Amino acid sequence: MVRVLLHWVLNAIALLVVSHFVAGFVVSNFVSALIAVLVIGLLNATFGLMLKLITLPLGIVTFGLFFLVINAIILKFSSVFVPGFSVMTFAAAFWGAVALGVIHVLIGLFRDSKPTPVRD
């Protein structure tokens, strides 16, 4: 349970970080970021999964880059439902999806790295 809460908070922080670097990507406060992460997760688990399955051949041809477009659509669509979270343009949604992807890769690198034991 703690791991799920930590994942939720880290994703909200990632959303706040992206809002500082991507023009047109606005998150007003931490509570809005937490709610936005929940909505994005729900939309990704339902609508996003369906879109990714339908466009799988296009995703394969573009080496997975088309899935950034789907993630941008999910971000733009979720901004409709969450007060305090708005994505002004599709370009902002696309660059927000790219930035979130990079942040998630970095978080994954730090999360999966384990300190090596020191042997005498």
Secondary structure, DSSP 8 states (H G I E B T S, - for coil): -HHHHHHHHHHHHHHHHHHHHSTTEEE-SHHHHHHHHHHHHHHIIIIIHHHHHHTHHHHHHTTTTHHHHHHHHHHHHHTTTSTTEEE-SHHHHHHHHHHHHHHHHHHHHHHH--------
